[in-house]
Amino acid sequence: MAQETADSPKPAAPYRHPDPITDAALDWFVVLQGEGADRAAFERWRAADSRHAQAFAQVARVADMPELRQ
């Protein structure tokens, strides 16, 4: 068994953004990366409130930052 050090990655705990709309946008972003995502449910969520579309666009912009790509 490998010994854990200070540099070892820790198991990911569920992250919750303090803003519920941003949190939902983050969840949708992750879900949409996988196969079989319910695009119709996503589109309903996004269309329900202009803040949803804005939050999702911000998440997508951050995810597309070159600094985050390997």
N, C-alpha and C positions, 0 to 999 in steps of 0.2 A: 504494500500500500504506500502510495506517495505521501511524503510529509508535506503538510500545509505550511507555507511561509507567508510572510507579510505581502509578498508579491503575487500569491496565488489568487486566482479569481474566486470570488465568493458566489455561492448560489444566488441566482437572481430572485429577489423578492418581488412580488407584484408591485408595480409602480402605479401610483395614483397622482395625477396632476391636481393641484388645488382647485383649478377651474374645471367644473364638470363638463363644459362644452369642449375644452381642449382635451380633457381626458377621453371623452367619447371620440374625438377626432383621431387621437393616438390609437385607440382601440380599432377604429375602422381602418386606419392605415395599415396596421399589422394584419388584420383579417383579410384585407384586399390583396396582400402579398401572396396568400395561399391559393390553392386551387379550390374551386367550388364555393367561392365567396358569393353571398347573396347580393348581387349588384342592385337588384330592385329595392331591397331593404335599405341599402346604402343611399341610393338616389332619393328615396322617401325621406330618410333622415336629413340628408343634405338640403333638400328642398323645403323642409319644414320650418327653417329659420335661417335667415341670411348669415347669422353668426356661425352656424354650422359650416357653411361653405367657406367662410373666411378662415375659420380655425383649421379646417382640413387643408386649405391652400397653404397656410403657414407651416403646418406639419410637413407637407410635401416639399416645400421650399427648403426647409431645414434638412430633410432627408437627402435632398439632392446636392447638398453642399459638397464641394470637392474635398474639403478637409475631413469629411466623414467616410470617404471612399478609400479603399485599400488598393 
